Amino acid sequence: CNMNSTAFSTARKKGAEVLRYLNAVERPNNQVCAMDTAFYMNKLSAVPLWPYPKYGTRVNYATGKMTDMRPGSKWILHVVSYVEKLMREGKVDGVFLDTVGARPWSKLTNYNSWSAAEKNAWTDGNVDLVRRLDAKRRAINPYFIIVNNNIWDRGDSRGLAAEKYVDGVMLEHPSYSSKW
């Protein structure tokens, strides 16, 4: 909600790289600010939700609903279009894609109960998103940065292809004993 703060443009002038935070895998239940509402299709109820096991029932955090991250979904195409506009505006150096990765980790998602088809659709959609973003940046601005906050290894090789489409992977709050 503070993307247009002069602190960021001042920092960029001094050499900082500024990334726009986006939560593509979940939309909030309530409007946060006008800037976020613009990202969420100008109307939160317009955002296509995750269709499994029943449309709009999956949550990552209690404050939102998981979005339709299937490959080529209307939502993924919207996110790509939104980020393309950011690339063309040139006000930020890249995007930080919160929780985009091979699988969701929040206990609220109940991921272990998902069918193999649902798990694959999630992984494939997240890979599709970063692949499409990478293609746009190669065409528009090859220096545009894409960082995701998640890993691409879900225990098999399905999500690993996405690593070549991002510039960095950040993992928030890993447990001390985690291999990550």
HUNOR-V360211 format. One record per backbone hydrogen bond with DSSP energy under -0.5 kcal/mol. NH is the residue of the N-H (numbers start at 1). CO is the residue of the C=O. If there is no record, write none. Layout:
# HUNOR-V360211
nh=NH co=CO
nh=NH co=CO
This chain:
# HUNOR-V360211
nh=5 co=2
nh=8 co=5
nh=9 co=5
nh=10 co=6
nh=11 co=7
nh=12 co=8
nh=13 co=9
nh=14 co=10
nh=15 co=12
nh=16 co=11
nh=18 co=16
nh=20 co=94
nh=21 co=19
nh=22 co=96
nh=24 co=22
nh=25 co=98
nh=26 co=23
nh=27 co=65
nh=29 co=63
nh=37 co=33
nh=38 co=34
nh=39 co=35
nh=40 co=36
nh=41 co=38
nh=41 co=39
nh=42 co=37
nh=43 co=40
nh=46 co=43
nh=47 co=43
nh=47 co=44
nh=50 co=66
nh=56 co=50
nh=57 co=54
nh=64 co=61
nh=65 co=27
nh=66 co=58
nh=67 co=25
nh=68 co=48
nh=69 co=67
nh=73 co=70
nh=77 co=73
nh=78 co=74
nh=79 co=75
nh=80 co=76
nh=81 co=77
nh=82 co=78
nh=83 co=79
nh=84 co=80
nh=85 co=81
nh=86 co=82
nh=87 co=83
nh=88 co=84
nh=89 co=85
nh=90 co=86
nh=93 co=18
nh=94 co=18
nh=95 co=145
nh=96 co=20
nh=97 co=95
nh=97 co=147
nh=98 co=22
nh=98 co=96
nh=99 co=149
nh=100 co=97
nh=102 co=151
nh=109 co=106
nh=110 co=107
nh=113 co=110
nh=114 co=111
nh=119 co=115
nh=120 co=116
nh=121 co=117
nh=122 co=118
nh=123 co=119
nh=124 co=120
nh=125 co=121
nh=126 co=122
nh=127 co=123
nh=128 co=124
nh=129 co=125
nh=130 co=126
nh=131 co=127
nh=132 co=128
nh=133 co=129
nh=134 co=130
nh=135 co=131
nh=136 co=132
nh=137 co=133
nh=138 co=134
nh=139 co=135
nh=140 co=136
nh=141 co=137
nh=144 co=141
nh=145 co=93
nh=147 co=95
nh=148 co=168
nh=149 co=97
nh=150 co=148
nh=150 co=170
nh=154 co=152
nh=154 co=156
nh=155 co=156
nh=160 co=157
nh=162 co=159
nh=163 co=160
nh=164 co=161
nh=165 co=162
nh=166 co=162
nh=166 co=163
nh=167 co=146
nh=168 co=146
nh=170 co=148
nh=172 co=170
nh=174 co=171
nh=178 co=175
